[in-house]
Amino acid sequence: MTGLHQPVLLAETLAALTPRDGDTLIDATFGRGGYAQGMLDAADCRVIGIDRDPAALAAGAPLETRYGGRLTLVEGRFGTLDRIAGRLGMAAVDGVTFDLGVSSPQIDTPERGFSFRSDGPLDMRMGRDGPTAADLVNALPEEDLATTLRDLGEERLARRIARAIIGARQRSPIDRTSQLAEIVRQVVPRARDGIDPATRTFQALRIRVNDELGELDRGLQAAERALGPGGRLAVVAFHSLEDRRVKRFLNERTGAGAKAVSRHMPVQPVQRPAPTFRLVSRRPVRPGEREAAANPRARSARLRAAIRTEAPAWPATPLEGVA
């Protein structure tokens, strides 16, 4: 089963989490169970695996049997992981890990609509609810569509692509991945690095369909509430939007993000709650050359880790800024 999805930075993530006998850990993005299996093999611990994708949970069901009840799978969003742990009788947990973004099996299944490399319905939903990518491209106003592509896909030609989509959908609905990819390729030149012109458009729509950045904010704050003192947080991100958000959260929660009121005024203490985390390392961990060569998905990965302090969790609020 793990052959379908190779976990990235697995050894480094396990080193950050340091599973011990008797621990309760949360794999907040279960996927195909690579991180969960690593934790379960490292110690006689219990793991709660959360995923919003029912296909991932169905594929992982044999693992629940293999590990003799030490693994519990739950369908849900990781933004509620503290409530999920509470329902399972866990007042506090010893570790939480996130492997952000879309999984290889999701990309490789054309029926899920994540990939521009094969034709399929333009869906992109990780779960079973909410509007699809087709709903968005056929209904969003041009300005909203361009903003989505620019902010969530970091697409320089967002307005040009949005105009092309509007023109195409006036002729016929856009409901297949191949349709959308071809529309983008007709107006965006192929880059010298060989990256498909449709890459950023598909990324932006996927992030919006699944509210990935909002869910990440909620998940980080839920982990803060769920972790007991000394508990460990490990987050693997694959693109700059995710990584900057994780970095911002940890800077805030460790006190590294405190700033003076003004550069023209003397530095003054900023009234903030007590730090809830301390960083394991200021710099993210990146994959080594061997892993990057063996697994292309690993090349952009960044692991950030922190340890929970005894301070109470901050009040839940939306984090400022998209990037």
C-alpha positions in Angstrom: 0.0 0.0 0.0 2.8 2.4 0.8 4.2 1.9 -2.6 1.5 4.1 -4.0 2.7 7.1 -1.9 6.2 7.5 -0.7 6.2 9.6 2.5 8.6 12.5 2.3 11.2 13.3 5.0 9.9 10.3 7.0 13.1 9.8 9.0 13.4 13.5 9.8 9.7 13.7 10.7 10.0 10.8 13.1 13.1 12.3 14.6 11.1 15.5 15.3 8.2 13.6 16.8 10.3 11.2 18.8 7.5 8.6 19.4 7.8 6.8 22.7 6.0 3.8 24.2 2.6 4.9 25.6 2.4 8.1 23.5 -0.7 9.2 21.6 0.0 10.8 18.3 -2.1 12.3 15.5 -1.4 11.8 11.8 -3.5 14.7 10.7 -3.2 13.9 7.0 -3.3 10.1 6.9 -3.2 9.7 3.1 -1.9 6.1 2.6 -0.5 5.8 6.1 3.2 6.2 5.6 3.8 8.5 8.5 1.4 6.6 10.7 3.2 3.3 10.1 6.5 5.0 10.8 5.2 6.1 14.2 3.6 2.8 15.0 6.8 0.9 14.1 9.0 3.3 16.1 7.3 2.8 19.5 4.4 1.0 21.2 2.2 4.1 20.8 -1.3 4.9 19.6 -2.0 6.9 16.4 -5.1 8.7 15.4 -5.2 9.0 11.6 -7.4 11.7 10.2 -8.3 12.2 6.5 -11.2 14.0 4.7 -10.9 11.5 1.8 -12.9 8.4 2.3 -10.8 6.6 -0.3 -7.7 7.1 1.8 -9.5 5.6 4.9 -10.8 2.7 3.0 -7.3 1.9 1.7 -5.9 2.2 5.2 -8.5 -0.1 6.9 -6.1 -3.1 6.8 -3.6 -1.2 8.9 -6.1 -0.9 11.8 -6.1 -4.7 12.0 -2.4 -5.1 11.5 -1.6 -2.8 14.4 -4.0 -4.5 16.8 -6.1 -1.5 17.7 -3.2 1.0 18.1 -4.4 2.8 15.0 -7.7 4.6 14.8 -8.9 6.1 11.5 -11.3 9.0 11.5 -13.0 10.7 8.5 -12.8 14.4 9.1 -10.9 17.7 8.6 -7.7 18.3 10.5 -9.0 21.7 11.4 -11.0 19.9 14.1 -8.3 17.5 15.2 -8.6 18.6 18.9 -12.3 17.8 18.9 -11.7 14.5 17.2 -9.1 13.6 19.9 -11.5 14.7 22.6 -14.3 12.5 21.3 -11.8 9.6 21.5 -11.1 10.4 25.1 -7.8 12.1 24.6 -7.5 15.3 26.8 -4.0 15.9 25.3 -1.7 14.2 22.8 2.0 13.9 22.5 2.6 14.6 18.8 0.8 15.9 15.7 2.1 15.7 12.1 0.9 17.2 8.9 1.9 16.2 5.3 0.2 19.1 3.4 -1.2 19.2 -0.1 -2.5 16.5 -2.4 -1.3 12.9 -2.3 0.1 10.8 -5.1 -2.9 8.5 -5.3 -5.2 11.4 -5.6 -3.2 12.9 -8.4 -2.8 9.5 -10.2 -6.6 8.8 -10.2 -8.1 10.6 -13.2 -11.6 10.4 -11.8 -10.5 12.7 -8.9 -9.8 15.6 -11.4 -6.5 16.8 -9.7 -4.2 16.2 -12.7 -3.8 18.0 -16.0 -1.8 15.0 -17.3 -4.8 12.8 -17.8 -8.4 13.5 -18.7 -11.1 13.3 -16.0 -14.0 15.2 -14.5 -12.9 18.6 -13.2 -13.6 17.9 -9.6 -10.5 18.3 -7.2 -12.4 17.8 -4.0 -10.5 15.9 -1.3 -13.7 15.1 0.5 -17.3 14.5 -0.6 -18.8 17.9 -0.1 -18.7 21.4 -1.5 -18.4 22.9 -5.0 -16.1 21.3 -7.6 -13.4 23.0 -9.6 -15.8 22.9 -12.6 -18.4 24.8 -10.5 -15.8 27.5 -9.9 -14.5 27.9 -13.5 -18.0 28.0 -14.9 -19.4 30.5 -12.3 -16.8 32.8 -10.9 -16.6 36.4 -12.3 -13.5 37.2 -14.2 -12.0 39.3 -11.5 -12.6 36.7 -8.8 -11.1 34.0 -11.0 -8.0 36.1 -11.8 -7.5 36.9 -8.1 -7.7 33.2 -7.2 -5.1 32.2 -9.9 -2.8 35.1 -8.8 -3.0 34.6 -5.0 -3.3 30.9 -4.7 -1.3 29.8 -7.8 1.2 32.6 -7.9 0.4 32.9 -11.6 1.8 36.0 -13.3 -0.6 35.6 -16.2 -3.7 35.2 -14.1 -5.8 37.8 -15.9 -5.0 36.5 -19.3 -6.0 33.0 -18.2 -9.2 34.2 -16.6 -10.2 36.0 -19.8 -9.5 32.8 -21.8 -11.6 30.7 -19.4 -14.5 33.2 -19.6 -14.4 33.1 -23.3 -14.3 29.3 -23.5 -17.2 28.8 -21.0 -19.4 31.1 -23.1 -19.1 28.6 -25.9 -19.5 25.4 -23.8 -19.2 24.4 -20.1 -15.7 23.4 -18.9 -16.1 20.1 -17.1 -13.0 18.1 -17.9 -9.4 18.5 -16.8 -8.2 18.2 -20.4 -10.4 21.1 -21.5 -9.1 23.4 -18.8 -5.5 22.4 -19.3 -5.7 23.1 -23.1 -7.3 26.5 -22.5 -4.4 27.5 -20.3 -1.8 26.1 -22.6 -3.2 28.2 -25.5 -2.5 31.4 -23.7 0.5 30.7 -21.5 3.9 29.9 -23.1 5.7 26.8 -21.9 8.5 27.6 -19.4 12.1 26.8 -20.1 12.1 24.5 -17.0 9.5 22.3 -18.7 6.8 22.9 -16.1 3.4 22.5 -17.7 1.7 25.9 -18.2 -1.5 24.6 -16.4 0.4 23.7 -13.2 -0.3 26.9 -11.3 -3.9 27.2 -12.5 -4.7 23.6 -11.2 -2.9 24.4 -7.9 -4.9 27.5 -7.4 -8.3 25.9 -8.1 -7.4 22.9 -5.9 -6.5 25.1 -3.0 -9.7 27.1 -3.3 -11.9 24.1 -3.7 -10.6 22.6 -0.5 -10.0 25.8 1.4 -6.5 24.5 2.0 -5.0 27.6 3.5 -7.9 28.3 5.8 -7.9 24.6 6.9 -4.1 24.9 7.5 -4.7 27.8 9.8 -7.4 26.0 11.7 -5.3 22.8 11.9 -2.3 24.6 13.4 -4.4 26.2 16.0 -6.2 22.9 16.7 -2.8 21.2 17.2 -1.8 23.9 19.6 -4.9 23.1 21.7 -4.5 19.3 21.4 -0.8 19.1 22.3 0.2 18.7 25.9 3.3 20.3 27.4 6.4 18.8 25.7 4.2 17.6 22.8 5.8 17.9 19.3 4.5 19.4 16.1 5.9 18.4 12.7 4.7 20.0 9.5 5.8 19.1 6.0 4.9 21.7 3.3 5.5 21.5 -0.4 5.0 25.0 -1.7 5.7 28.5 -0.6 2.1 29.5 0.3 1.9 26.6 2.8 5.4 27.0 4.2 5.1 30.8 4.7 1.9 30.2 6.6 3.5 27.6 8.9 6.5 29.8 9.5 4.3 32.7 10.3 2.3 30.7 12.8 5.4 29.4 14.6 7.1 32.8 14.6 4.0 34.1 16.3 3.6 31.3 18.8 7.3 31.3 19.7 7.6 35.0 20.1 9.9 35.4 17.2 7.3 37.4 15.3 7.1 40.2 17.9 7.8 43.6 16.5 8.2 47.2 17.7 5.2 49.5 17.4 7.1 51.7 14.8 10.6 51.8 13.4 10.6 55.5 14.5 9.9 54.7 18.1 12.0 52.8 20.7 11.3 49.1 20.8 8.5 48.4 23.3 7.1 45.1 24.6 4.2 43.8 22.5 1.4 42.6 24.6 0.9 39.0 23.5 0.0 35.7 25.2 2.9 33.6 26.4 4.7 31.6 23.8 3.0 28.2 23.2 5.9 26.6 21.2 9.7 26.6 21.0 11.3 25.8 17.7 13.4 22.7 17.2 15.4 24.6 14.6 15.0 28.0 13.1 15.6 26.7 9.6 13.4 24.1 7.9 14.7 20.7 7.2 15.0 19.9 3.5 15.4 16.5 1.8 18.9 15.2 1.0 20.1 14.7 -2.5 19.4 11.0 -2.5 15.8 11.4 -1.5 15.2 14.3 -3.9 16.6 12.2 -6.7 14.6 9.1 -5.8 11.3 11.0 -5.2 10.7 14.1 -7.4 7.8 15.1 -5.1 10.3 15.6 -2.3 12.4 18.3 -4.0 10.3 21.2 -2.7 9.5 19.8 0.7 10.2 21.7 3.9 9.8 20.3 7.4 9.3 22.7 10.4 9.0 21.3 13.9 8.3 22.8 17.3 7.8 21.7 20.9 4.7 22.7 23.0 5.3 24.8 26.1 3.1 24.8 29.2 1.4 28.1 28.2 -2.3 28.0 27.4 -3.4 28.0 23.7 -4.0 31.4 22.2 -7.6 32.3 21.4 -8.6 31.0 18.0 -8.5 33.7 15.3 -7.9 33.7 11.5 -4.2 34.2 10.8 -3.5 37.4 8.9 -2.3 37.4 5.4 -2.5 34.8 2.6 1.3 34.5 1.9 
